[in-house]
Amino acid sequence: MNHAQFPSLAFPLLDKVELPDVTRVRFKRPASKAIENVEEAVRGEIQRSDRLKQMPQGASIAVAVGSRGIAKIDVVARATIQCLREMGHSPYVVPAMGSHGGGTAEGQKEVLAKLGMTEESLGAEIRASMEVVDYGETPDGARCKFDKIAAEADGIVVINRVKSHTTFDRPIESGLVKMVAVGLGKAEGARAVHRTGPEAFLKTLPNLAAIALEHAPIALGIALVENAQKQLHTIEGVAPSDFFDSDERLLKLAKSFIPRLPFEQLDALAVEQIGKDISGAGMDFAVTGRADLRSIPNPAPFIARIAVLGLTKGTGGNGLGVGLADFTTLSVMARIDLQQIYMNSLTSTMVEKSRIPIVLRNDKDALRALVATSWSKDDKSTRFCQIRSTLHLDKVLISESLLEEARQSSLYDGEEAVGPLAFDSEGQLTTWAYTGG
């Protein structure tokens, strides 16, 4: 991997900072059912597809799978492949993840492997390539690119989660439409979507998807929605003509499950882990209040300072989103693969997410800097919150200055006194939002 090296700098002024004591507070999440038998649900949706049933025996079917850490995505993909084979078709897998995986075919196969999807585990060949075909031009001049291997299949099954995206609200965000325009567009298609900035998500992306849906042999979409516990709540087979309507309808359902902090303003937010398996931007902007796009206002809440203390295991070296923080540590930067995050930003044109924040020796220095620069009246009164990730908000650590506000929230579900934050001899944090780290 391509890592940056930073000096280990000491700042005596940080030694004087008094971190506030914390309480572990539990917040409720919206209750919702989870699908008990995922394989059976997938099979039912595929078997209802008229287009797949009408295709001749032996038809080649490209199963498009992306780079997101979707609940049981390996189970969904494997069940799809098995069902297609039982119907007499010849399925294979194509990575549909734009420029992810460093923008290389081998890198995209590695991303699938990290998600538990290999040729052995799926029982099907993975045909990865960055080569595309050109389906034409949108009214605003963007070329519609599409995975050449998928385009040559007799049919395509597109699998993706419907969820909010990582930049700003719009009627259709991440889902089947985006998978067609960006995921299956490979690196060239992703660049075509992102080239003109946020405006592209409102106009260019839908136009590219419409062209691809007209020309590509797409037979079915499998739309997935996760509940607040990151379990599969909905598995829905969608005809290509219904991709737009389905995405818009299911996005409203998906957003009803998104966890949020019950605070409109924080002085300091410590995020224990960021990662692509948490959010496409590493951290959910609706939690951090930071999309940091110059043409788009940031949403609530307002958070004066943010520190990132770690990466998830599932994200590998992809630390995209660290640029939205004010502070991080040497250990975080030692894990970040600059090739990956720079490739993401060069493709998406959203360079803010790959910028490097102030890099400090350890967690203790990062948290002290977080409090010292947070514009609070004094250290102990800092409105401080520590979360495992922007996806895990049912247990958080908060300072005394936030306690009464938390207790008044309808989400409040109890608390446990913790006391001072603890660190090991190397200055690494040992007090976590979730007991046990």
Secondary structure, 3 states (H helix, E strand, C coil): CCCCCCCCCCCHHHHHCCCCCEEEEEECCCCCCCCCCHHHHHHHHHHCCHHHHHCCCCCEEEEEECCCCCCCHHHHHHHHHHHHHHCCCEEEEEECCCCCHHHCHHHHHHHHHHCCCCHHHHCCCECCCCCEEEEEECCCCCEEEEEHHHHCCCEEEEEEECECCCCCCCCCCECHHHHHHHHCCHHHHHHHHHCCCHHHHHHHHHHHHHHHHHHCCEEEEEEEEECCCCCEEEEEEECHHHHHHHHHHHHHHHHCCCCCCCCCEEEEEEECCECCCCCCCCCCHHHHCCCCCCCCCCCCCEEEEEEECCECCCCCCCCCCHHHCCEEEHHHHHHCCHHHHHHHHHHHCCHHHHCCCEEECCHHHHHHHHHHCCCCCCCCCCCEEEECCCCCCCEEEEEHHHHHHHHHCCCEEEEEEEECCCECCCCCECCCCCCCC
